Amino acid sequence: MAQPSSASYTYQHGQEALQHGSSPAATITERAIAKHEVREIEQRHTVDGSRSDLIPVEDDDVVIIYNRVPKTASTSFTNIAYDLCAKNKYHVLHINTTKNNPVMSLQDQVRFVKNITSWKEMKPGFYHGHVSFLDFAKFGVKKKPIYINVIRDPIERLVSYYYFLRFGDDYRPGLRRRKQGDKKTFDECVAAGGSDCAPEKLWLQIPFFCGHSSECWNVGSRWALEQAKYNLINEYFLVGVTEELEDFIMLLEAALPRFFRGATELYRTGKKSHLRKTTEKKLPTKETIAKLQQSEIWKMENEFYEFALEQFQFVRAHAVREKDGELYILAQNFFYEKIYPKSN
């Protein structure tokens, strides 16, 4: 599949770069001013909010859906949205499905789409929950929500989930977990062929991106993998990876400051940035990893993860620059010229 460009461009002060009907000398002057302005913004090593809003402040008819995959640092990221919602003036809503079932019934799909599109009091809105991708276009919606997500190395995600079910985390340490009392390590589980660490348990990130079709949840389906890739490229605004979460947040702040202004600094300095850590987690041995990697299911989930990682790094490469080991968001790098007809 050809990888499309994901660079985002904004209409920001384009006409400042060239006065209508200006002379060649004036044009050169205006270009010099525009380039100087860009350099000034770059030197500040930050995004100037007055120039960077891809979504105008007055446009509140915006909904973001974060259909979070379990154990991908989703709680850490969601807490940032909660901390910023009052300051940035938007609403955050948790999609709580019965027994965390990621597949909605057909009637619930209709209700969900209607709620999100018509609930004006909750716009702009940030919805999050463990729900697989839902194509709003199927329901005749003209303005679809903005989908974002984060995925993780598939084995690391499974190991984290395995110990989470047994020991919980530091977010709610007193809560009794489903497998509490089971002291078997992940290595011992794999060696014994246990069900909680079976390769089939790796099959989660692909169906979350694939969606509500039956084939999405058919473990090992090549069609589901390709559909997940298609949706990631065509239906998601941005998909990050747990291992580079700060860069994901930085890009969101640059592209969608209406929601994420201040998110990068909050992630770096806030108390909740790394809030949720699985307790008693033990890294698997090389032998355990090698055994899981023999599975066709791992190969497919890993293929999807590497596909997402490559796409994320492609977007990042076109949006930032590196200096002294740090990343800085690029300022606007285009302007308009040769504008006709000329004004009087």
ABEGO torsion letter per residue (X at the ends): XBBBBABBBBBBGAAAABBBGBBAAAAAAAAAAAAAAAAAAAAAGBBBAAAABABBAABABBBBBBBBBBGAGAAAAAAAAAAAAAAAGBBBBBBBBBGGBABBBAAAAAAAAAAAAABAAAOBBBBBEBBBBBBAAAAGBABBBBBBBBBBBAAAAAAAAAAAAAAEBAABAABBBAABGBABBAAAAAAAGBAAABAAAABAAAAAAAEABAAAABBGBAAAAAAAAAAAAAABABBBBAAAAAAAAAAAAAABAAAABGAAAAAAABAAAAABBBBGBBBBBAAAAAAAAABAAAAAAAAAAAAAAAAAAAAAAAABBBBGGBBBBBBBABBBBGBOBBBX
